[in-house]
């Protein structure tokens, strides 16, 4: 449980970044599939998966930082 409101806002910001990034990746994949005229919605699956992998790595890195206090 977060100790103070600044820590809560930090986690809320990370969650917002996750949802916005995934939404943009799905939208970009949809547009790219239409532009490339692919028979399968390949980029709609690949782009969000890649973004999710990067964001999970970033989330682990951000939340495991030791405080210098």
N, C-alpha and C positions, 0 to 999 in steps of 0.2 A: 504494500500500500504506500502511495507517495507520501512523503513527509510534509511537503508544503505545496503551495499552489504553483510555484515556478517549475517544480518537477512534474506536476500534473499537466501543466501547459506544454512542457517538453514532449511528453508522451502523446498528448493530443496533436501536437504538430507533426510528430512522426507518423501517426495514424492518418492524418489528413494527407500527408505527402504520399503515403502508400496508396490510398484510394484514388487520388488525382493522377498519380503516375500510371496506375493500372488502367484507369479510364482512358487516358491519352494513348497508351500503348494499344488498347483494343481498337480505338478509333483510327489510329495510324495504320494498324494492321488491316483493318477493313478497307480503308482507302487505298492502301498499297495493293491489296488483293484485287480490288476493282480496276486499278490502273494497269496492273500486270496481266489481268484477265486469267488468273489461275483457276483451274477447275475445282480445286479444293480450297477451303478457307485456311490455307497454311499459315500465312503471316498473322492472322487473327489469333492463332494459338502460340506461335513462336515468340512474337514480340512481348506479349504479357508475361510469358514464362521467363524470358531473359530479364525483363524488368523486375519480376518477382525475385529471381535469384540475386540480382544486384542489391535490391532493397533489403532482403533478409540478411545479406552479408553486412550491409551498412547498419541495420538495426542491431545486430549482434555486436558490432564494433562500437556503436554509440552507447549501448546500454551496459557494456562491460568495462567502460572507462572507470578507473579508480579516481576517487575524489582526492584532491591535493590538500585537504583540510586537516 
